[in-house]
């Protein structure tokens, strides 16, 4: 589910804007970076220090 929510959120952004995705699903650690590469979006930050995955993604185009 995190990737589906990410795709919907990024669709609403203008290029250069950012979204923060928080996820507890362990698969997100792999799925979100793969989605960013496939969709050519910028993954700026990944943080797992709090037990919750935090991703910062910037819309590239």
Secondary structure, DSSP 8 states (H G I E B T S, - for coil): -HHHHHHHHHHTS-TT-EEEEEE--TTHHHHHHHHHHHHT-EEEEEE-TTSSEEEEEE---
